[in-house]
């Protein structure tokens, strides 16, 4: 007797962005998998990882929104973090074994003087406990095997580094930084210059680009809601493009744009006061997002990333 094959679950072709407040102890990918299951989504991706011990804003992209997820990888980020002075760990955070413990005797004035050294452009050496790859293998695998490799310093920018509070041995900081910044390394370097060492006790991301932690949802809250309520939390795709100027096109020009044709705005009698660069492009008749375009010299609009307008 032939056993019936299990029915394959049919996923929904959802399009949109979910602002997730990632919990501690969960990887970004595991958080994505859980949210994707709760929304029964067909296609999903995240916009840059948070370490398992970190919490906070993890924008998740569904369907056509995944075409723009890379923009948030390049975006500036803002964090609030607690730096534990006097103790260094293997990983630079709470997940690693203690390497050294030193007495802490620093003043607010000393801390402010050291923080000033890390504002603006700085060079960081990526940590061994990171997902950066060498010969196809992540650095953390070498680290777990007791192997330390040479790493080149990377240039990053610390836009803001504010001391929120100091209650020895804990520094609470707000950091706004460019892509590629390791807050763990920043915490370790601050401790090193203070002469007592340090590791991160907590890390929370509060902003990615123009997206804020306000209005985000936890997995626990998502699970407690009905299917319709979950879907209602999805933000439109153009949430990811809110920093760009916008242009709307007639139906005829929209068809040409979606076919990958460049459009001379001057020739079409369109006057646009926008800087050269990326634009949000809409179809005027129904205000439907068509994708992103590049405004080039002589007011030429070139398609960049197009989204499906079916349905």
Backbone bond lengths (Angstrom), bond angles and torsions (degrees), N, CA, C in turn:
res aa  C-N    CA-C-N  psi(-1)  N-CA   C-N-CA  omega(-1)  CA-C   N-CA-C  phi
1 X - - - 1.460 - - 1.546 109.11 -
2 X 1.329 115.63 125.46 1.449 120.08 -178.24 1.532 110.73 -77.89
3 X 1.312 114.50 132.29 1.455 118.98 177.13 1.526 109.47 -80.76
4 X 1.327 116.03 140.18 1.454 120.49 179.35 1.534 109.92 -69.79
5 X 1.323 114.85 135.79 1.455 118.92 178.39 1.528 109.44 -71.82
6 X 1.341 116.11 141.66 1.465 118.54 178.57 1.524 110.93 -61.84
7 X 1.312 115.74 140.04 1.452 120.41 -179.67 1.524 110.30 -71.37
8 X 1.336 115.20 129.69 1.461 119.59 179.60 1.515 109.74 -75.13
9 X 1.314 115.67 131.72 1.461 120.21 -178.31 1.519 110.37 -68.15
10 X 1.309 116.47 131.33 1.460 121.47 178.44 1.519 109.01 -89.68
11 X 1.321 115.65 120.19 1.460 121.13 -179.32 1.525 110.31 -90.55
12 X 1.326 115.55 152.87 1.453 121.35 -179.55 1.530 110.57 -90.52
13 X 1.327 116.41 140.36 1.466 122.10 178.53 1.527 109.19 -84.18
14 X 1.320 115.87 78.40 1.459 121.48 -178.49 1.527 110.59 -86.86
15 X 1.324 115.68 147.15 1.458 121.63 175.09 1.528 108.81 -126.79
16 X 1.307 117.05 126.82 1.454 118.97 178.23 1.513 112.29 157.04
17 X 1.326 115.10 -173.92 1.467 122.53 -175.59 1.521 109.04 -128.79
18 X 1.323 116.11 132.52 1.461 121.66 175.80 1.520 108.72 -113.36
19 X 1.325 116.62 125.23 1.463 121.17 175.88 1.516 108.08 -89.27
20 X 1.314 115.49 101.18 1.462 121.45 -176.72 1.518 110.80 -96.67
21 X 1.323 115.92 137.64 1.460 122.64 171.91 1.526 106.43 -96.00
22 X 1.333 116.68 96.12 1.462 121.34 -174.62 1.527 111.26 -67.49
23 X 1.326 116.71 135.23 1.470 119.29 178.38 1.523 111.96 -81.90
24 X 1.309 115.55 164.46 1.456 120.82 175.58 1.527 109.31 -70.03
25 X 1.335 115.90 146.83 1.458 120.88 175.20 1.505 115.53 88.21
26 X 1.319 117.92 -0.09 1.455 121.34 -177.89 1.527 108.72 -120.01
27 X 1.339 116.95 134.98 1.460 118.94 176.03 1.520 109.36 -71.97
28 X 1.320 116.27 160.22 1.463 120.46 178.90 1.521 110.93 -61.22
29 X 1.328 116.64 -38.47 1.463 120.13 -178.92 1.523 111.13 -68.60
30 X 1.330 117.30 -39.44 1.466 120.01 177.59 1.534 110.71 -65.11
31 X 1.328 116.31 -38.25 1.463 120.31 177.53 1.527 110.20 -64.19
32 X 1.327 116.02 -40.73 1.467 120.54 177.63 1.517 111.33 -61.91
33 X 1.325 116.66 -45.02 1.469 121.04 -179.17 1.529 110.69 -60.28
34 X 1.328 116.49 -42.57 1.470 119.40 -179.77 1.523 111.35 -66.05
35 X 1.339 116.88 -43.46 1.463 120.13 179.78 1.528 110.58 -66.17
36 X 1.317 116.83 -39.68 1.466 121.08 178.99 1.525 110.69 -61.75
37 X 1.330 116.42 -40.23 1.474 120.66 178.52 1.518 110.86 -67.27
38 X 1.334 117.39 -43.59 1.460 120.90 -178.62 1.531 112.03 -64.73
39 X 1.326 116.43 -30.05 1.462 120.67 178.63 1.525 112.37 -94.43
40 X 1.348 116.27 -4.93 1.463 121.77 -178.04 1.528 110.76 54.19
41 X 1.326 115.75 42.01 1.458 121.14 -174.60 1.525 111.74 -87.07
42 X 1.316 115.22 144.65 1.467 121.82 -178.63 1.529 111.69 -77.74
43 X 1.339 116.20 -42.91 1.464 120.62 -174.53 1.516 109.25 -135.13
44 X 1.335 116.75 132.78 1.461 120.00 -177.99 1.524 110.24 -153.72
45 X 1.310 115.42 157.02 1.455 121.29 176.07 1.517 109.64 -158.91
46 X 1.344 116.78 156.59 1.463 118.66 176.74 1.521 109.82 -102.82
47 X 1.313 115.94 176.66 1.461 121.09 -169.29 1.523 111.86 -118.91
48 X 1.306 117.10 38.65 1.457 120.19 -178.55 1.511 110.93 118.77
49 X 1.312 116.29 132.05 1.461 121.22 -170.26 1.525 112.79 -78.90
50 X 1.327 113.33 150.47 1.459 122.86 166.02 1.518 107.18 -113.66
51 X 1.327 117.42 137.80 1.461 120.13 177.03 1.527 110.32 -58.20
52 X 1.338 118.15 150.93 1.472 120.02 179.68 1.527 113.61 -53.98
53 X 1.349 118.32 -35.63 1.467 119.40 -177.12 1.534 111.40 -77.98
54 X 1.345 117.27 -10.54 1.462 121.25 -178.55 1.524 110.91 -90.57
55 X 1.327 115.54 155.90 1.464 121.69 176.73 1.523 108.49 -124.47
56 X 1.332 114.88 174.42 1.448 118.52 170.50 1.508 115.14 114.74
57 X 1.318 115.19 -159.78 1.456 122.90 -167.06 1.528 112.50 -67.36
58 X 1.324 114.73 119.77 1.460 122.41 175.03 1.529 107.09 -131.21
59 X 1.338 117.75 93.32 1.465 119.21 178.71 1.528 110.60 -67.57
60 X 1.327 115.81 129.31 1.457 122.09 178.80 1.521 109.18 -110.74
61 X 1.325 116.90 134.07 1.460 122.25 -178.01 1.524 109.76 -108.19
62 X 1.325 115.41 137.29 1.459 121.31 -179.35 1.527 110.19 -122.92
63 X 1.344 115.44 138.34 1.453 121.34 176.38 1.512 113.05 60.97
64 X 1.339 116.31 -127.31 1.460 121.76 -175.98 1.529 112.32 -63.88
65 X 1.329 117.18 -21.71 1.474 120.19 179.63 1.525 111.68 -65.00
66 X 1.339 117.18 -23.23 1.471 119.35 -179.26 1.525 111.76 -63.72
67 X 1.341 117.67 -20.71 1.466 120.65 179.06 1.523 111.96 -66.98
68 X 1.342 116.42 -16.98 1.460 120.10 -177.05 1.525 112.27 -115.59
69 X 1.329 116.61 8.50 1.468 119.34 -176.48 1.524 112.26 -65.97
70 X 1.337 116.84 -28.04 1.464 119.68 -177.60 1.524 111.81 -64.66
71 X 1.349 116.49 -25.83 1.460 119.16 179.54 1.522 111.71 -60.37
72 X 1.332 116.22 -36.09 1.461 119.36 -179.71 1.527 111.89 -76.70
73 X 1.332 117.28 -22.64 1.462 119.24 173.83 1.529 109.90 -63.20
74 X 1.335 116.12 -34.65 1.463 121.07 -178.15 1.524 113.03 -87.75
75 X 1.331 117.30 -6.88 1.464 120.82 -173.25 1.532 111.72 -77.36
76 X 1.342 115.16 156.76 1.461 120.39 172.02 1.534 109.38 -66.40
77 X 1.320 115.81 153.07 1.469 121.87 -179.95 1.528 109.46 -127.98
78 X 1.334 115.66 153.74 1.462 121.43 174.76 1.524 109.19 -126.12
79 X 1.326 115.99 137.16 1.465 122.51 -177.32 1.527 109.95 -132.78
80 X 1.324 114.97 155.42 1.457 121.54 162.49 1.514 106.70 -117.54
81 X 1.308 115.99 133.29 1.464 119.69 -173.60 1.521 110.72 -140.03
82 X 1.321 115.25 152.69 1.465 122.06 174.06 1.524 107.43 -112.35
83 X 1.321 115.71 118.92 1.464 122.38 179.42 1.524 108.24 -99.71
84 X 1.323 115.90 122.24 1.469 122.41 179.21 1.528 108.09 -92.63
85 X 1.329 115.82 105.46 1.459 120.60 179.80 1.526 110.89 -75.48
86 X 1.338 115.97 151.02 1.460 121.61 172.69 1.512 115.07 93.72
87 X 1.332 118.07 -11.99 1.470 120.82 -179.03 1.524 109.15 -132.32
88 X 1.318 116.39 125.01 1.465 121.03 173.28 1.528 108.39 -106.24
89 X 1.335 114.94 147.43 1.466 120.43 178.86 1.519 109.96 -126.61
90 X 1.321 116.13 166.25 1.466 121.15 -178.93 1.524 112.25 -60.69
91 X 1.321 116.59 -35.08 1.460 120.83 -174.18 1.523 113.81 -101.88
92 X 1.326 117.35 -8.88 1.452 120.11 -177.32 1.510 113.34 83.12
93 X 1.341 116.18 4.81 1.466 120.68 177.33 1.526 108.89 -142.22
94 X 1.330 116.49 -166.21 1.458 120.55 -174.82 1.528 113.70 -76.39
95 X 1.339 117.45 -9.65 1.460 120.22 -175.47 1.526 113.11 -84.88
96 X 1.329 118.01 -11.92 1.456 120.93 -177.17 1.518 113.17 -100.66
97 X 1.324 115.26 158.44 1.461 120.79 177.56 1.526 110.24 -69.17
98 X 1.338 115.57 149.07 1.465 120.67 179.24 1.523 109.92 -68.26
99 X 1.342 115.84 131.16 1.461 122.06 179.13 1.519 110.93 -98.34
100 X 1.342 115.74 -41.73 1.464 119.84 -176.40 1.525 109.59 -155.60
101 X 1.331 115.36 145.89 1.466 121.36 175.27 1.526 108.24 -126.94
102 X 1.331 115.89 128.88 1.458 121.77 -178.16 1.527 109.64 -130.02
103 X 1.323 117.54 154.82 1.471 119.81 177.41 1.525 110.84 -68.17
104 X 1.320 115.70 150.08 1.470 121.54 -178.74 1.530 108.87 -115.09
105 X 1.322 115.11 121.00 1.462 120.25 177.80 1.527 107.80 -146.50
106 X 1.318 115.66 80.04 1.465 120.69 -179.11 1.527 109.08 -131.08
107 X 1.326 115.02 153.40 1.458 121.21 -179.47 1.521 110.03 -104.28
108 X 1.327 115.62 166.01 1.461 120.15 176.22 1.526 110.74 -58.44
109 X 1.333 116.25 -39.23 1.467 120.73 -179.16 1.526 110.74 -63.96
110 X 1.329 116.98 -41.03 1.469 120.21 178.03 1.529 110.76 -64.85
111 X 1.311 115.11 -40.51 1.467 119.25 179.82 1.524 110.45 -63.25
112 X 1.325 117.07 -46.87 1.463 120.85 -179.92 1.525 110.88 -60.87
113 X 1.318 117.31 -38.72 1.461 121.26 179.48 1.527 110.83 -64.40
114 X 1.323 116.31 -39.06 1.471 120.29 179.80 1.533 110.39 -72.52
115 X 1.324 117.39 -41.42 1.461 120.06 179.19 1.527 110.94 -58.79
116 X 1.331 117.01 -36.27 1.467 121.22 -179.67 1.529 111.22 -60.02
117 X 1.335 116.51 -29.01 1.460 120.24 -178.93 1.531 112.58 -71.22
118 X 1.331 116.02 -18.17 1.466 119.62 -174.90 1.531 113.01 -106.99
119 X 1.319 117.43 5.63 1.459 119.89 176.53 1.525 109.84 -87.29
120 X 1.331 115.34 143.41 1.458 120.19 -179.32 1.518 111.36 90.89
121 X 1.329 118.21 -160.24 1.472 121.45 179.99 1.531 110.85 -68.13
122 X 1.306 116.62 129.12 1.459 121.75 176.43 1.527 108.92 -138.20
123 X 1.326 116.03 165.99 1.466 121.96 175.21 1.523 108.94 -108.89
124 X 1.315 116.65 134.23 1.465 121.99 178.39 1.522 109.96 -123.72
125 X 1.318 115.77 139.53 1.465 120.86 171.39 1.521 107.65 -93.34
126 X 1.339 118.63 118.82 1.469 120.50 -178.93 1.527 110.75 -56.87
127 X 1.328 117.88 143.38 1.465 120.48 -178.74 1.523 111.58 -74.26
128 X 1.318 115.64 154.68 1.467 119.52 175.68 1.529 110.50 -65.05
129 X 1.318 116.12 -35.56 1.471 118.86 177.07 1.533 108.55 -84.77
130 X 1.337 114.48 74.95 1.456 121.25 177.75 1.519 108.50 -147.00
131 X 1.330 115.53 168.02 1.468 120.88 -177.13 1.522 112.68 -88.15
132 X 1.336 117.14 2.05 1.465 119.45 175.59 1.522 109.72 -58.81
133 X 1.328 115.73 141.71 1.465 118.99 -174.06 1.517 112.61 -105.14
134 X 1.319 114.31 145.15 1.463 122.77 173.14 1.525 106.60 -131.59
135 X 1.323 116.49 120.84 1.463 121.61 -176.81 1.529 111.54 54.72
136 X 1.343 114.81 39.58 1.457 120.36 175.78 1.516 115.58 79.40
137 X 1.334 117.08 2.77 1.463 120.48 -178.55 1.526 109.65 -122.00
138 X 1.358 118.09 132.77 1.465 119.35 -179.88 1.520 112.00 -62.96
139 X 1.330 114.71 148.58 1.464 119.85 -177.09 1.521 112.26 -59.79
140 X 1.338 117.60 -32.97 1.467 118.23 -177.03 1.526 112.16 -64.08
141 X 1.336 117.10 -25.54 1.465 118.92 176.85 1.529 110.93 -69.02
142 X 1.330 116.83 -39.29 1.469 120.03 174.61 1.531 109.76 -63.73
143 X 1.341 115.60 -43.46 1.463 120.02 -177.86 1.521 111.18 -60.98
144 X 1.323 116.50 -42.79 1.470 120.30 179.91 1.526 111.62 -65.30
145 X 1.329 116.17 -24.07 1.468 120.41 177.91 1.525 111.22 -89.63
146 X 1.333 117.00 5.65 1.454 121.03 178.36 1.513 114.15 80.54
147 X 1.336 117.26 17.31 1.462 121.79 -178.24 1.528 109.76 -105.33
148 X 1.317 116.20 128.95 1.460 121.92 176.20 1.518 109.44 -111.06
149 X 1.323 116.54 125.81 1.464 122.00 -178.07 1.521 109.98 -108.36
150 X 1.333 115.34 153.07 1.456 119.71 174.52 1.528 108.87 -68.81
151 X 1.333 115.89 137.15 1.470 120.86 177.11 1.521 109.05 -128.96
152 X 1.321 114.95 137.90 1.457 119.36 177.61 1.525 110.67 -77.99
153 X 1.320 115.48 141.40 1.463 119.99 177.12 1.523 109.83 -67.46
154 X 1.319 115.73 147.46 1.465 121.66 178.63 1.521 109.26 -117.44
155 X 1.318 115.55 144.63 1.460 120.81 178.56 1.521 110.11 -87.40
156 X 1.322 116.59 125.90 1.467 122.78 176.37 1.522 107.42 -133.38
157 X 1.325 115.66 172.66 1.465 120.05 -179.85 1.526 109.30 -128.20
158 X 1.322 116.03 127.88 1.458 122.06 174.13 1.533 107.07 -98.80
159 X 1.330 116.16 103.46 1.463 120.67 -176.68 1.529 111.42 -74.25
160 X 1.320 115.88 -36.82 1.473 120.59 -179.91 1.524 108.47 -142.74
161 X 1.311 115.77 137.39 1.461 122.06 174.49 1.522 106.50 -143.48
162 X 1.332 115.49 98.22 1.465 121.57 -172.02 1.521 110.95 -115.21
163 X 1.310 116.05 132.38 1.466 121.52 174.39 1.523 108.06 -80.52
164 X 1.321 116.89 112.01 1.459 121.51 179.49 1.521 111.55 -84.47
165 X 1.337 115.96 -37.00 1.466 119.96 177.19 1.523 108.98 -166.47
166 X 1.328 115.69 156.92 1.472 121.46 173.48 1.516 108.82 -138.52
167 X 1.319 114.68 112.71 1.461 122.08 171.99 1.515 105.80 -127.34
168 X 1.332 115.34 98.47 1.464 121.22 -171.65 1.534 111.62 -45.29
169 X 1.354 117.22 133.52 1.467 126.58 3.99 1.538 113.85 -98.20
170 X 1.329 117.82 28.58 1.466 119.80 -173.33 1.523 112.38 -108.62
171 X 1.335 115.20 126.15 1.459 122.79 171.95 1.524 108.16 -102.23
172 X 1.317 117.12 129.11 1.469 119.62 173.18 1.520 107.45 -108.69
173 X 1.339 115.07 121.82 1.454 121.40 -172.77 1.523 111.31 -124.43
174 X 1.334 115.99 152.31 1.464 121.59 166.62 1.520 107.26 -112.77
175 X 1.335 115.10 129.94 1.463 121.22 -175.69 1.520 109.32 -126.98
176 X 1.328 116.08 126.01 1.460 121.37 170.33 1.518 106.76 -115.03
177 X 1.341 116.52 128.05 1.456 118.65 -168.41 1.528 112.02 -148.15
178 X 1.311 114.64 167.24 1.460 121.32 177.60 1.520 109.99 -79.69
179 X 1.321 115.85 170.01 1.462 120.75 178.14 1.529 109.57 -60.48
180 X 1.322 115.53 152.14 1.459 120.30 176.48 1.511 115.30 83.01
181 X 1.335 117.64 0.76 1.466 120.43 179.71 1.526 110.38 -79.39
182 X 1.319 116.46 132.33 1.461 121.47 174.99 1.532 108.42 -99.11
183 X 1.328 116.37 110.90 1.462 119.96 -179.82 1.524 109.79 -67.67
184 X 1.327 117.49 -31.52 1.477 120.14 176.46 1.521 110.38 -59.74
185 X 1.325 116.14 -45.00 1.465 120.45 -179.82 1.524 110.18 -66.45
186 X 1.320 116.79 -39.21 1.463 120.08 177.49 1.525 110.60 -59.92
187 X 1.332 116.71 -45.27 1.459 120.35 178.21 1.522 112.29 -61.93
188 X 1.339 116.04 -43.74 1.467 120.23 178.59 1.525 111.07 -62.71
189 X 1.337 116.53 -42.76 1.463 120.41 -177.98 1.536 111.48 -66.60
190 X 1.329 116.61 -37.71 1.468 119.74 176.50 1.531 110.10 -62.40
191 X 1.332 116.12 -44.60 1.465 120.18 177.74 1.514 112.42 -62.81
192 X 1.337 115.95 -38.23 1.474 120.02 179.90 1.526 110.76 -64.16
193 X 1.339 117.37 -45.24 1.461 120.30 -178.95 1.526 110.79 -68.39
194 X 1.333 117.26 -32.17 1.468 120.45 176.09 1.533 111.74 -72.37
195 X 1.336 116.67 -14.06 1.457 120.77 175.94 1.511 115.66 87.72
196 X 1.327 117.12 8.90 1.462 118.53 -177.14 1.538 112.83 -125.89
197 X 1.325 117.38 -3.72 1.459 119.93 -178.11 1.520 111.44 73.97
198 X 1.335 116.89 166.92 1.457 120.51 -179.45 1.517 110.59 -170.09
199 X 1.324 114.56 163.73 1.468 121.44 169.33 1.532 107.13 -146.53
200 X 1.323 116.42 165.16 1.459 120.09 178.81 1.516 110.22 -81.83
201 X 1.331 115.16 128.47 1.458 121.15 176.55 1.524 111.18 -91.84
202 X 1.338 116.77 -27.73 1.467 122.02 179.04 1.514 108.73 -158.23
203 X 1.325 115.41 152.10 1.465 120.80 178.86 1.521 108.72 -147.80
204 X 1.333 115.71 128.58 1.465 120.38 -179.69 1.527 109.36 -135.20
205 X 1.328 116.64 125.61 1.466 120.39 178.25 1.524 109.18 -90.27
206 X 1.328 116.02 127.39 1.459 120.66 -175.37 1.522 113.59 -111.39
207 X 1.330 117.78 -13.29 1.467 120.02 -178.53 1.520 110.41 -154.97
208 X 1.343 115.23 140.53 1.462 123.02 173.33 1.523 106.71 -131.55
209 X 1.332 117.05 111.72 1.458 119.02 -173.88 1.520 109.13 60.34
210 X 1.332 116.62 -125.17 1.462 121.00 178.46 1.529 112.49 -95.12
211 X 1.336 117.23 1.09 1.463 121.55 -178.48 1.525 110.05 -86.75
212 X 1.344 115.74 134.29 1.457 121.44 -175.91 1.527 111.47 -113.24
213 X 1.324 115.68 155.85 1.460 121.65 177.85 1.533 111.16 -64.04
214 X 1.343 116.88 -26.96 1.467 120.98 177.02 1.528 109.13 -58.84
215 X 1.311 116.73 130.41 1.453 120.50 -179.69 1.511 114.21 88.00
216 X 1.331 117.00 1.04 1.466 119.72 176.80 1.524 109.80 -77.66
217 X 1.315 116.21 168.08 1.464 121.45 -176.68 1.524 109.32 -130.17
218 X 1.305 117.01 144.11 1.462 121.36 176.40 1.527 109.78 -86.85
219 X 1.315 115.87 160.67 1.468 119.89 175.99 1.525 110.78 -62.39
220 X 1.318 116.01 -37.47 1.464 120.83 179.66 1.528 110.80 -62.12
221 X 1.320 116.02 -44.09 1.453 120.41 178.50 1.523 110.83 -67.31
222 X 1.318 116.28 -40.25 1.475 120.76 179.08 1.520 110.87 -60.59
223 X 1.316 116.11 -41.09 1.464 121.21 -178.62 1.531 111.69 -66.57
224 X 1.331 116.47 -30.37 1.463 119.84 -176.70 1.526 112.94 -79.42
225 X 1.328 117.60 -8.59 1.458 120.90 -175.25 1.521 111.76 -94.91
226 X 1.324 115.50 161.38 1.462 121.35 175.10 1.523 109.22 -73.61
227 X 1.324 116.27 166.95 1.465 120.69 179.93 1.522 110.72 -58.07
228 X 1.328 117.00 -46.31 1.466 120.62 -179.18 1.520 111.16 -63.28
229 X 1.325 117.47 -39.00 1.461 120.60 178.41 1.522 111.14 -65.40
230 X 1.320 116.80 -37.90 1.471 120.40 177.67 1.520 110.37 -63.30
231 X 1.323 115.99 -46.21 1.461 119.91 -179.60 1.525 110.86 -64.02
232 X 1.325 116.51 -31.90 1.460 120.61 179.30 1.514 113.35 -67.31
233 X 1.325 117.18 -15.92 1.461 121.20 179.05 1.529 112.49 -82.78
234 X 1.335 117.05 -13.40 1.459 120.25 179.78 1.525 110.03 -69.57
235 X 1.304 116.03 129.00 1.461 121.66 176.20 1.523 109.12 -91.82
236 X 1.337 117.69 154.14 1.469 119.89 -178.30 1.520 112.39 -64.95
237 X 1.326 115.24 159.44 1.465 121.30 -177.57 1.523 111.73 -57.70
238 X 1.340 116.82 -37.64 1.463 118.23 -175.19 1.531 112.92 -70.72
239 X 1.332 117.29 -1.93 1.464 120.53 169.32 1.527 110.31 -56.91
240 X 1.332 115.80 -33.01 1.457 120.92 -179.10 1.524 112.58 -77.02
241 X 1.341 116.85 -13.65 1.464 121.32 -174.25 1.523 112.23 -115.31
242 X 1.325 116.80 16.46 1.464 120.57 -171.49 1.524 113.48 -64.15
243 X 1.328 118.24 -18.74 1.459 120.67 179.59 1.528 112.63 -80.05
244 X 1.341 117.68 -11.41 1.461 121.33 -176.47 1.526 111.33 -92.06
245 X 1.326 116.84 149.30 1.458 120.95 169.79 1.525 109.01 -66.01
246 X 1.329 115.84 160.53 1.466 120.28 -175.66 1.526 111.09 -120.07
247 X 1.323 115.45 153.72 1.454 122.57 173.59 1.522 107.64 -141.95
248 X 1.336 116.19 142.67 1.463 118.28 174.70 1.522 108.95 -116.97
249 X 1.332 115.28 145.38 1.459 122.34 -174.28 1.519 110.88 -118.43
250 X 1.318 115.89 151.25 1.459 120.61 173.04 1.525 109.35 -65.41
251 X 1.316 117.15 165.74 1.468 120.89 179.23 1.522 111.05 -56.13
252 X 1.327 116.49 -42.29 1.473 120.46 -178.54 1.519 111.28 -63.47
253 X 1.345 116.34 -46.91 1.466 119.59 -179.99 1.519 111.20 -69.49
254 X 1.333 117.17 -31.97 1.468 120.65 177.69 1.519 110.79 -61.76
255 X 1.348 116.53 -41.11 1.471 120.59 178.25 1.527 110.02 -62.54
256 X 1.308 116.53 -44.36 1.469 119.83 179.44 1.530 111.09 -63.31
257 X 1.338 115.27 -42.03 1.467 119.90 179.67 1.531 110.52 -61.66
258 X 1.335 116.74 -44.85 1.466 120.81 -179.06 1.521 112.49 -68.63
259 X 1.343 116.79 -19.31 1.469 120.93 175.74 1.526 111.46 -88.39
260 X 1.338 115.69 5.78 1.462 119.71 175.51 1.506 114.88 85.07
261 X 1.342 117.62 14.56 1.461 120.74 -178.37 1.527 111.34 -86.53
262 X 1.321 115.27 142.40 1.464 121.02 172.75 1.519 109.01 -78.20
263 X 1.328 115.59 144.75 1.460 120.67 -175.73 1.524 109.50 -124.16
264 X 1.338 115.91 126.17 1.460 121.38 174.52 1.521 107.66 -84.08
265 X 1.334 115.77 108.07 1.459 119.78 -177.04 1.522 111.38 -65.77
266 X 1.329 116.83 -37.41 1.459 120.09 178.91 1.516 110.77 -62.56
267 X 1.319 116.61 -43.89 1.463 121.33 -179.84 1.519 111.09 -63.08
268 X 1.339 116.14 -32.05 1.466 120.46 -179.26 1.525 111.82 -88.31
269 X 1.323 115.76 3.03 1.457 119.27 177.69 1.509 114.14 75.04
270 X 1.329 116.80 25.06 1.469 121.47 -179.55 1.522 109.16 -102.17
271 X 1.312 116.03 124.41 1.463 121.48 176.82 1.522 108.68 -103.52
272 X 1.321 115.94 122.88 1.464 120.40 -175.95 1.524 108.97 -130.60
273 X 1.326 116.14 120.34 1.470 120.67 177.40 1.524 108.84 -97.09
274 X 1.309 115.40 81.79 1.469 121.35 -179.97 1.516 108.52 -140.91
275 X 1.318 115.28 153.99 1.455 120.17 177.22 1.525 110.30 -73.45
276 X 1.319 116.10 153.82 1.456 120.01 174.80 1.526 108.90 -60.42
277 X 1.317 116.07 142.79 1.464 120.17 -178.92 1.512 110.92 133.96
278 X 1.303 115.63 -152.87 1.469 121.02 -170.41 1.526 112.10 -83.47
279 X 1.331 114.50 144.02 1.461 122.40 179.36 1.519 109.90 -131.51
280 X 1.334 115.46 152.46 1.469 121.33 164.67 1.520 107.19 -84.46
281 X 1.316 117.10 132.71 1.461 120.11 -176.75 1.530 109.39 -118.46
282 X 1.339 115.59 126.83 1.467 121.72 -177.74 1.531 110.36 -121.41
283 X 1.328 115.17 156.78 1.466 121.46 168.93 1.525 107.20 -90.57
284 X 1.317 116.90 124.33 1.455 121.20 -171.38 1.526 113.41 -63.69
285 X 1.326 117.34 -37.04 1.465 120.64 -172.10 1.522 113.28 -64.13
286 X 1.338 117.63 -32.98 1.467 119.65 -178.83 1.527 112.75 -130.67
287 X 1.359 116.06 9.09 1.465 122.05 179.44 1.522 111.90 55.89
288 X 1.326 116.24 34.49 1.471 121.40 -178.85 1.527 109.50 -87.24
289 X 1.314 116.22 133.15 1.459 121.01 177.36 1.530 109.56 -69.90
290 X 1.332 116.08 127.27 1.462 121.52 178.60 1.525 111.62 -96.91
291 X 1.321 115.81 -23.05 1.457 120.09 -178.70 1.513 110.26 141.35
292 X 1.307 115.67 -155.74 1.459 120.76 178.09 1.521 109.31 -114.22
293 X 1.332 115.42 148.67 1.458 120.98 177.35 1.505 110.07 -131.81
294 X 1.313 115.82 167.80 1.454 122.07 178.05 1.520 109.09 -112.78
295 X 1.318 116.73 121.41 1.453 121.15 174.83 1.520 107.40 -84.83
296 X 1.327 115.63 114.21 1.452 121.33 -175.48 1.531 110.56 -106.05
297 X 1.319 115.34 -179.03 1.460 119.98 179.95 1.525 111.08 -57.30
298 X 1.317 114.87 152.17 1.467 123.00 179.84 1.529 111.38 62.95
299 X 1.348 115.93 28.62 1.474 121.56 175.70 1.528 112.25 56.48
300 X 1.318 115.66 45.75 1.472 121.44 175.74 1.531 108.31 -100.43
301 X 1.330 115.90 127.06 1.461 121.78 178.31 1.525 109.30 -99.41
302 X 1.344 116.38 119.01 1.460 121.17 -179.62 1.540 109.11 -111.42
303 X 1.331 118.44 132.49 1.474 119.68 176.37 1.522 111.22 -60.53
304 X 1.333 115.94 142.17 1.469 120.35 176.46 1.526 109.63 -116.01
305 X 1.333 117.12 -75.84 1.460 120.59 177.52 1.517 108.20 -120.88
306 X 1.310 115.68 123.49 1.469 121.88 -176.38 1.510 110.88 -105.02
307 X 1.314 115.99 146.09 1.458 119.63 176.60 1.521 109.65 -115.77
308 X 1.302 115.47 156.22 1.451 120.85 179.83 1.524 109.73 -69.33
309 X 1.340 115.89 133.16 1.469 119.92 178.58 1.514 110.93 -108.15
310 X 1.342 117.26 14.51 1.454 120.04 179.19 1.511 109.76 -73.08
311 X 1.299 117.12 151.90 1.456 121.98 177.19 1.507 112.55 88.18
